[in-house]
Every structure is written in structure tokens, then in C-alpha cells.
Amino acid sequence: MRYQYYICDVFTDTRFGGNQLAVLPSADGLTTDQMQQITREFNFAESSFVLPPSAGHTRRVRIFTPATEMPFAGHPNVGTAFTLATTGAFGEIGESTTVTFEEKAGVVPIRIERRGERLFCELTAPEKLSIGKKVSAQLVAAAVSLTPNDFVTDTHPPQVASVGLPFIMVQLEDRAALKRARINTGAFDALAAEGMTPDVHMYVRLPRKDAEGFDIHARMFAPLDGVPEDPATGSANCALAAMLTHYDRERSGTFRYRISQGVEIGRPAVLEARVEKREGTIVSAHIGGGSVLVSEGWIEVG
């Protein structure tokens, strides 16, 4: 059988930037094994497969990396909503509309907003912020070919955080350390052997916005999930924004972060995070950005 697909770049307004995504807008009839094979064929960080809803929401969406199925991910949600909206699956988009995707991690609302001639899509994380185990600085440093002296621990030590997908969050001293980071596969295996999520999200938080208006520069390594380095990780940056807001002394408000990722691998991305905090509690976490269509076609299956 033939299935239509679209390829878009997510968290960018420029083709060949941001994070690549293959979207199959009508994936009904595909088996799990076939979805995994198709994802390996595209060999992007993730591909998404759109199915009829099973619980009355807008669509059901399954997300795969080349190695495994994911319960939730950021750029596949943003890119899938953008692709379906752009190709007319949601009808006429006025100033804004909200769609809801059913996923393994839960229900994911996505607001689609028209900004001039472009569409901006922002998801709401399917889970509340959870802050997990502290992780050995030596173990994490070895995994990313740095030393513990490159880490900043004033706000938090290397620590797991999640809003639907867990990551080890590591604050680095400066962008020079961020640029030096490299994957050490054996040390990632050691992380996994300790029962830790083997996905490491590194970031540099600036004391004030830089010339490009960024608050944070980030990189994410997930080699054991088949993603050596992700150009733009919505789920990780959403969790990071929620975690930083959790540790902020302000008890209530709307917290916004403009995040740069993908620069070191030639696919610059811009992610806009928003966190709502009330009386010291994180109420919701959001991540959004622009996308552009790159190509479309048909893939033969079976």
C-alpha cells in the first residue's frame, strides 16, 4: 500500500533549520513494526503517525525514533499540528484554534495561532512537572566528555526532570563548554546501567538576553534512543523551563524563556517556552515555535 507523507522542519521559520519530522497524516492500517520500519527509513530524530481518535479528541498520534516508540515528544506534536493545519485537515484556521492529540503519555492540547502569513503552534505538556533523582556529576560528565568543573550546580545538581518524558538536566558554565560536549557511548551505557534515563539535556542560562534575544542555549544527546544529537527538543526544553520556574523564588506568574538549540550541528532552532506558576506550584508548561514544509510524497509499504 501507498501512504502519503510530509516532511517539515520544526522550531524554525527557515527550511533546512530546526528539527526534521516526517508526518504520515493517514496512518490507519500500519502495524507498529511498519511504523518503526518507516521511521528508520526516514532516519530523522522522530516521525509521527496520525490515526483516528479513540477517545473523542482531534486525532491519535504515535511517535517513533529510529530505535523505539515514544510516549510523548515536543517537535513531533508541533510539527504534526502544523502539517495538518497547513494541508487543510482542520479546515479554515482563523486567528487561532486548539486541537487535541491522544498519545501514550496522555492528552496533548496544541494551540495553533496565525502570526501574519505563518502558523505558530504551542503544546501543553501532558503531565505536571516531576523532578526525579539527582545523578552523579562524574557519571554525566563522562557521558558528554566534560568534567564536573564544567557544571553549574547553584540552582540544581544534574537531575532528572519530566513533563511527559524524562531527561537528565545539566547546567553548564558557558557556551564554550556546551560547544565542547561530545558523546561517550560507553558512559551513556553506564548511565543506563544505573537505571537512569540515558537522555542528557545540557544548557547555559544567560544572566540577561543575548543580542539575538535568547535566554538559554541548549544541546540534547540521546544516543541510546537512536538520536545522537537532537537539533530541537521540545519535551526537554518544556521540562527545563518548568524546572527553572519551580526553583525560581517568585511564587506566581507567567515565566517565558526563548531557547536556542541545534547551532552546533548546523540546524539552528528557536523554541519559545511558557510556564504558569500559581502559589508556588507549576500549573502548566508549554513549548512552541514555527515550522516550514519541505517536501511531500508517497511511501510504499509491504
DRENDO-1510 file (C-alpha; in Angstrom, 1 decimal, always signed):
<recs>
REC; n; res; u; v; w
REC; 1; MET; +0.0; +0.0; +0.0 .
REC; 2; ARG; +1.0; +3.6; -0.5 .
REC; 3; TYR; +0.9; +6.2; +2.3 .
REC; 4; GLN; +1.2; +9.9; +1.9 .
REC; 5; TYR; +3.9; +11.7; +3.9 .
REC; 6; TYR; +5.0; +15.3; +4.5 .
REC; 7; ILE; +8.5; +16.4; +5.7 .
REC; 8; CYS; +8.7; +19.6; +7.7 .
REC; 9; ASP; +11.3; +21.4; +9.7 .
REC; 10; VAL; +10.2; +22.3; +13.2 .
REC; 11; PHE; +11.1; +25.2; +15.6 .
REC; 12; THR; +12.3; +27.3; +12.7 .
REC; 13; ASP; +10.9; +29.6; +10.0 .
REC; 14; THR; +13.7; +28.6; +7.6 .
REC; 15; ARG; +14.0; +25.4; +5.6 .
REC; 16; PHE; +16.8; +23.1; +6.5 .
REC; 17; GLY; +17.0; +24.5; +10.0 .
REC; 18; GLY; +15.4; +23.2; +13.2 .
REC; 19; ASN; +14.3; +19.6; +13.6 .
REC; 20; GLN; +13.3; +17.4; +10.7 .
REC; 21; LEU; +10.0; +15.5; +11.0 .
REC; 22; ALA; +8.2; +13.1; +8.7 .
REC; 23; VAL; +4.4; +13.1; +9.2 .
REC; 24; LEU; +2.1; +10.4; +7.8 .
REC; 25; PRO; -1.3; +12.1; +8.1 .
REC; 26; SER; -3.4; +9.0; +7.4 .
REC; 27; ALA; -1.5; +6.1; +9.0 .
REC; 28; ASP; -4.5; +3.8; +9.7 .
REC; 29; GLY; -3.7; +0.2; +8.7 .
REC; 30; LEU; +0.0; +0.4; +9.5 .
REC; 31; THR; +1.3; -2.0; +12.2 .
REC; 32; THR; +3.7; -1.0; +14.9 .
REC; 33; ASP; +6.5; -2.8; +13.2 .
REC; 34; GLN; +5.8; -1.0; +9.9 .
REC; 35; MET; +5.7; +2.4; +11.7 .
REC; 36; GLN; +9.1; +1.6; +13.2 .
REC; 37; GLN; +10.5; +0.5; +9.8 .
REC; 38; ILE; +9.2; +3.7; +8.1 .
REC; 39; THR; +10.8; +5.8; +10.9 .
REC; 40; ARG; +14.2; +4.0; +10.3 .
REC; 41; GLU; +13.8; +4.7; +6.6 .
REC; 42; PHE; +13.4; +8.4; +7.1 .
REC; 43; ASN; +16.1; +8.3; +9.8 .
REC; 44; PHE; +15.1; +11.6; +11.4 .
REC; 45; ALA; +15.1; +12.1; +15.2 .
REC; 46; GLU; +11.3; +11.2; +15.1 .
REC; 47; SER; +8.5; +10.5; +12.7 .
REC; 48; SER; +4.8; +10.8; +13.6 .
REC; 49; PHE; +1.8; +8.7; +12.5 .
REC; 50; VAL; -1.7; +10.2; +12.6 .
REC; 51; LEU; -4.7; +8.0; +13.4 .
REC; 52; PRO; -8.4; +8.4; +14.0 .
REC; 53; PRO; -9.1; +9.3; +17.7 .
REC; 54; SER; -10.0; +6.6; +20.1 .
REC; 55; ALA; -11.3; +8.9; +23.0 .
REC; 56; GLY; -13.1; +11.6; +21.1 .
REC; 57; HIS; -10.3; +14.1; +20.6 .
REC; 58; THR; -9.0; +15.6; +17.4 .
REC; 59; ARG; -6.5; +12.8; +16.4 .
REC; 60; ARG; -4.5; +10.0; +17.9 .
REC; 61; VAL; -0.7; +10.3; +17.3 .
REC; 62; ARG; +2.1; +7.8; +17.6 .
REC; 63; ILE; +5.7; +9.0; +17.7 .
REC; 64; PHE; +8.8; +6.9; +16.9 .
REC; 65; THR; +12.5; +7.5; +17.0 .
REC; 66; PRO; +14.7; +5.1; +14.8 .
REC; 67; ALA; +15.1; +2.9; +17.9 .
REC; 68; THR; +11.7; +3.0; +19.8 .
REC; 69; GLU; +8.2; +4.4; +20.2 .
REC; 70; MET; +8.0; +7.5; +22.4 .
REC; 71; PRO; +5.0; +8.2; +24.8 .
REC; 72; PHE; +5.3; +12.0; +24.0 .
REC; 73; ALA; +7.7; +14.3; +22.3 .
REC; 74; GLY; +7.8; +18.0; +21.6 .
REC; 75; HIS; +8.8; +18.7; +18.0 .
REC; 76; PRO; +6.6; +15.9; +16.6 .
REC; 77; ASN; +3.5; +17.4; +18.2 .
REC; 78; VAL; +4.3; +20.9; +17.0 .
REC; 79; GLY; +5.2; +19.7; +13.5 .
REC; 80; THR; +2.2; +17.4; +13.2 .
REC; 81; ALA; -0.2; +20.1; +14.2 .
REC; 82; PHE; +1.4; +22.5; +11.8 .
REC; 83; THR; +1.4; +20.0; +8.9 .
REC; 84; LEU; -2.3; +19.0; +9.4 .
REC; 85; ALA; -3.3; +22.7; +9.7 .
REC; 86; THR; -1.3; +23.7; +6.6 .
REC; 87; THR; -2.7; +20.9; +4.5 .
REC; 88; GLY; -6.3; +21.7; +5.4 .
REC; 89; ALA; -7.0; +18.8; +7.8 .
REC; 90; PHE; -8.5; +21.2; +10.4 .
REC; 91; GLY; -10.4; +23.4; +7.9 .
REC; 92; GLU; -10.0; +27.2; +7.9 .
REC; 93; ILE; -7.7; +28.5; +10.6 .
REC; 94; GLY; -8.7; +31.9; +11.8 .
REC; 95; GLU; -6.7; +33.8; +14.4 .
REC; 96; SER; -6.2; +30.7; +16.5 .
REC; 97; THR; -7.7; +27.3; +17.2 .
REC; 98; THR; -6.9; +24.4; +19.6 .
REC; 99; VAL; -6.6; +20.8; +18.7 .
REC; 100; THR; -6.0; +17.8; +21.0 .
REC; 101; PHE; -3.9; +14.8; +20.3 .
REC; 102; GLU; -4.2; +11.4; +22.1 .
REC; 103; GLU; -0.8; +9.9; +23.0 .
REC; 104; LYS; +0.7; +7.3; +25.2 .
REC; 105; ALA; +1.7; +9.9; +27.8 .
REC; 106; GLY; -1.8; +11.4; +27.8 .
REC; 107; VAL; -3.8; +14.1; +26.1 .
REC; 108; VAL; -1.8; +16.9; +24.4 .
REC; 109; PRO; -3.6; +20.2; +23.6 .
REC; 110; ILE; -2.0; +22.3; +20.9 .
REC; 111; ARG; -2.9; +25.9; +20.2 .
REC; 112; ILE; -2.4; +26.9; +16.5 .
REC; 113; GLU; -2.1; +30.7; +16.1 .
REC; 114; ARG; -1.8; +32.7; +13.0 .
REC; 115; ARG; +1.1; +35.1; +13.0 .
REC; 116; GLY; +1.0; +37.0; +9.8 .
REC; 117; GLU; +1.4; +34.5; +7.0 .
REC; 118; ARG; +2.9; +31.9; +9.3 .
REC; 119; LEU; +1.4; +29.4; +11.8 .
REC; 120; PHE; +2.8; +29.2; +15.4 .
REC; 121; CYS; +2.0; +26.0; +17.3 .
REC; 122; GLU; +2.3; +25.7; +21.1 .
REC; 123; LEU; +1.7; +22.5; +23.0 .
REC; 124; THR; +0.7; +22.0; +26.6 .
REC; 125; ALA; +2.7; +19.2; +28.3 .
REC; 126; PRO; +0.6; +16.1; +29.1 .
REC; 127; GLU; +2.0; +15.8; +32.6 .
REC; 128; LYS; +2.7; +18.0; +35.6 .
REC; 129; LEU; +6.4; +18.7; +36.3 .
REC; 130; SER; +8.1; +15.9; +38.1 .
REC; 131; ILE; +11.6; +16.3; +39.5 .
REC; 132; GLY; +13.4; +13.0; +39.9 .
REC; 133; LYS; +16.7; +11.6; +41.1 .
REC; 134; LYS; +19.9; +13.5; +41.4 .
REC; 135; VAL; +22.6; +12.0; +39.1 .
REC; 136; SER; +26.3; +11.6; +39.7 .
REC; 137; ALA; +28.1; +14.6; +38.2 .
REC; 138; GLN; +31.1; +12.3; +37.4 .
REC; 139; LEU; +28.8; +9.9; +35.5 .
REC; 140; VAL; +27.1; +12.6; +33.5 .
REC; 141; ALA; +30.3; +14.4; +32.8 .
REC; 142; ALA; +31.9; +11.3; +31.4 .
REC; 143; ALA; +28.8; +10.7; +29.1 .
REC; 144; VAL; +29.2; +14.1; +27.5 .
REC; 145; SER; +33.0; +14.2; +27.5 .
REC; 146; LEU; +33.2; +17.1; +30.0 .
REC; 147; THR; +34.3; +17.4; +33.7 .
REC; 148; PRO; +32.2; +18.2; +36.7 .
REC; 149; ASN; +34.0; +21.6; +36.8 .
REC; 150; ASP; +32.1; +22.5; +33.7 .
REC; 151; PHE; +28.8; +22.1; +35.6 .
REC; 152; VAL; +26.9; +24.8; +37.5 .
REC; 153; THR; +25.0; +23.5; +40.5 .
REC; 154; ASP; +23.8; +26.7; +42.2 .
REC; 155; THR; +20.2; +26.1; +41.1 .
REC; 156; HIS; +20.2; +22.3; +40.9 .
REC; 157; PRO; +22.6; +19.4; +40.5 .
REC; 158; PRO; +22.5; +17.1; +37.5 .
REC; 159; GLN; +18.9; +15.9; +38.0 .
REC; 160; VAL; +16.1; +14.2; +36.2 .
REC; 161; ALA; +13.0; +16.3; +35.2 .
REC; 162; SER; +10.0; +15.5; +33.1 .
REC; 163; VAL; +6.7; +16.8; +31.9 .
REC; 164; GLY; +5.9; +13.6; +29.9 .
REC; 165; LEU; +9.4; +12.4; +29.0 .
REC; 166; PRO; +12.4; +12.3; +31.4 .
REC; 167; PHE; +15.7; +14.0; +30.8 .
REC; 168; ILE; +18.8; +14.5; +32.9 .
REC; 169; MET; +19.2; +18.3; +33.2 .
REC; 170; VAL; +22.7; +19.7; +33.4 .
REC; 171; GLN; +23.5; +23.4; +33.6 .
REC; 172; LEU; +26.9; +24.2; +32.1 .
REC; 173; GLU; +29.3; +27.0; +32.9 .
REC; 174; ASP; +29.4; +28.7; +29.5 .
REC; 175; ARG; +28.8; +28.2; +25.8 .
REC; 176; ALA; +32.4; +27.1; +25.3 .
REC; 177; ALA; +31.7; +24.0; +27.5 .
REC; 178; LEU; +28.4; +23.5; +25.6 .
REC; 179; LYS; +30.3; +23.5; +22.3 .
REC; 180; ARG; +33.0; +21.0; +23.6 .
REC; 181; ALA; +30.4; +18.4; +24.6 .
REC; 182; ARG; +30.7; +15.1; +22.8 .
REC; 183; ILE; +29.0; +11.7; +23.2 .
REC; 184; ASN; +30.9; +9.0; +25.0 .
REC; 185; THR; +28.8; +5.9; +24.2 .
REC; 186; GLY; +30.3; +3.7; +26.9 .
REC; 187; ALA; +29.5; +6.3; +29.6 .
REC; 188; PHE; +25.9; +6.5; +28.3 .
REC; 189; ASP; +25.7; +2.7; +28.7 .
REC; 190; ALA; +26.9; +3.2; +32.3 .
REC; 191; LEU; +24.1; +5.7; +32.9 .
REC; 192; ALA; +21.5; +3.3; +31.6 .
REC; 193; ALA; +23.0; +0.5; +33.8 .
REC; 194; GLU; +22.4; +2.7; +36.8 .
REC; 195; GLY; +18.7; +2.8; +35.9 .
REC; 196; MET; +18.9; +6.4; +34.8 .
REC; 197; THR; +17.2; +7.8; +31.7 .
REC; 198; PRO; +20.1; +7.9; +29.1 .
REC; 199; ASP; +19.0; +11.3; +27.6 .
REC; 200; VAL; +21.1; +14.3; +28.7 .
REC; 201; HIS; +19.9; +17.9; +28.2 .
REC; 202; MET; +22.7; +20.4; +28.7 .
REC; 203; TYR; +22.0; +24.1; +28.8 .
REC; 204; VAL; +23.6; +27.5; +29.5 .
REC; 205; ARG; +21.4; +30.1; +31.1 .
REC; 206; LEU; +22.3; +33.7; +30.4 .
REC; 207; PRO; +22.1; +36.4; +33.1 .
REC; 208; ARG; +20.3; +38.6; +30.5 .
REC; 209; LYS; +19.0; +38.1; +27.0 .
REC; 210; ASP; +21.8; +38.0; +24.4 .
REC; 211; ALA; +21.9; +40.0; +21.1 .
REC; 212; GLU; +19.5; +37.5; +19.5 .
REC; 213; GLY; +17.1; +37.6; +22.4 .
REC; 214; PHE; +17.9; +34.2; +23.8 .
REC; 215; ASP; +17.7; +33.3; +27.5 .
REC; 216; ILE; +19.1; +29.8; +27.1 .
REC; 217; HIS; +21.3; +27.9; +24.8 .
REC; 218; ALA; +20.9; +24.1; +24.8 .
REC; 219; ARG; +22.0; +20.7; +23.4 .
REC; 220; MET; +20.5; +17.3; +23.9 .
REC; 221; PHE; +22.2; +13.9; +23.4 .
REC; 222; ALA; +20.1; +10.6; +23.3 .
REC; 223; PRO; +22.4; +8.1; +21.5 .
REC; 224; LEU; +20.7; +5.0; +23.1 .
REC; 225; ASP; +17.4; +6.2; +21.7 .
REC; 226; GLY; +18.9; +6.4; +18.2 .
REC; 227; VAL; +19.2; +10.1; +18.3 .
REC; 228; PRO; +22.9; +11.1; +18.7 .
REC; 229; GLU; +22.1; +14.8; +19.0 .
REC; 230; ASP; +18.7; +16.3; +18.6 .
REC; 231; PRO; +18.5; +19.7; +16.8 .
REC; 232; ALA; +15.5; +20.9; +18.8 .
REC; 233; THR; +13.9; +19.1; +21.7 .
REC; 234; GLY; +10.5; +20.4; +22.7 .
REC; 235; SER; +9.9; +17.9; +25.5 .
REC; 236; ALA; +13.3; +18.6; +27.2 .
REC; 237; ASN; +13.1; +22.4; +26.9 .
REC; 238; CYS; +9.5; +22.3; +28.2 .
REC; 239; ALA; +10.6; +20.3; +31.2 .
REC; 240; LEU; +13.7; +22.6; +31.7 .
REC; 241; ALA; +11.5; +25.7; +31.7 .
REC; 242; ALA; +9.2; +24.2; +34.2 .
REC; 243; MET; +12.1; +23.1; +36.4 .
REC; 244; LEU; +13.7; +26.5; +36.3 .
REC; 245; THR; +10.4; +28.1; +37.2 .
REC; 246; HIS; +9.9; +25.7; +40.0 .
REC; 247; TYR; +13.2; +26.8; +41.5 .
REC; 248; ASP; +12.5; +30.5; +40.9 .
REC; 249; ARG; +11.7; +32.4; +44.1 .
REC; 250; GLU; +8.7; +34.1; +42.6 .
REC; 251; ARG; +5.6; +32.2; +43.7 .
REC; 252; SER; +3.2; +33.2; +40.9 .
REC; 253; GLY; +3.3; +34.5; +37.4 .
REC; 254; THR; +3.9; +33.7; +33.7 .
REC; 255; PHE; +7.5; +32.8; +33.0 .
REC; 256; ARG; +8.9; +32.9; +29.4 .
REC; 257; TYR; +12.1; +31.5; +28.0 .
REC; 258; ARG; +13.5; +31.9; +24.5 .
REC; 259; ILE; +15.8; +29.0; +23.8 .
REC; 260; SER; +18.4; +28.3; +21.1 .
REC; 261; GLN; +19.3; +24.8; +20.1 .
REC; 262; GLY; +20.9; +23.0; +17.1 .
REC; 263; VAL; +23.5; +25.6; +16.4 .
REC; 264; GLU; +26.4; +23.2; +16.9 .
REC; 265; ILE; +25.1; +20.8; +14.3 .
REC; 266; GLY; +24.2; +23.4; +11.7 .
REC; 267; ARG; +20.4; +23.2; +12.3 .
REC; 268; PRO; +19.6; +26.3; +14.4 .
REC; 269; ALA; +16.3; +26.2; +16.1 .
REC; 270; VAL; +14.2; +28.7; +18.2 .
REC; 271; LEU; +11.9; +27.4; +20.9 .
REC; 272; GLU; +9.5; +29.5; +23.0 .
REC; 273; ALA; +8.7; +28.1; +26.4 .
REC; 274; ARG; +6.0; +29.4; +28.7 .
REC; 275; VAL; +5.2; +28.3; +32.3 .
REC; 276; GLU; +2.3; +29.2; +34.5 .
REC; 277; LYS; +3.0; +29.2; +38.3 .
REC; 278; ARG; +0.4; +29.9; +41.0 .
REC; 279; GLU; +1.2; +30.0; +44.7 .
REC; 280; GLY; +4.4; +28.2; +44.3 .
REC; 281; THR; +3.0; +25.4; +42.1 .
REC; 282; ILE; +3.6; +24.8; +38.4 .
REC; 283; VAL; +0.2; +24.8; +36.8 .
REC; 284; SER; +1.1; +24.2; +33.2 .
REC; 285; ALA; +4.1; +24.1; +30.9 .
REC; 286; HIS; +4.1; +24.9; +27.2 .
REC; 287; ILE; +6.5; +24.9; +24.3 .
REC; 288; GLY; +6.0; +26.3; +20.9 .
REC; 289; GLY; +7.5; +27.5; +17.6 .
REC; 290; GLY; +7.3; +27.9; +13.9 .
REC; 291; SER; +7.6; +25.2; +11.2 .
REC; 292; VAL; +8.0; +25.1; +7.5 .
REC; 293; LEU; +7.0; +22.4; +5.0 .
REC; 294; VAL; +9.9; +21.0; +3.0 .
REC; 295; SER; +8.5; +18.2; +0.8 .
REC; 296; GLU; +5.8; +15.7; +0.3 .
REC; 297; GLY; +5.4; +12.3; -1.3 .
REC; 298; TRP; +4.3; +8.7; -1.1 .
REC; 299; ILE; +6.0; +5.7; +0.6 .
REC; 300; GLU; +5.3; +2.1; -0.4 .
REC; 301; VAL; +4.7; -0.3; +2.4 .
REC; 302; GLY; +4.5; -4.1; +2.1 .
</recs>
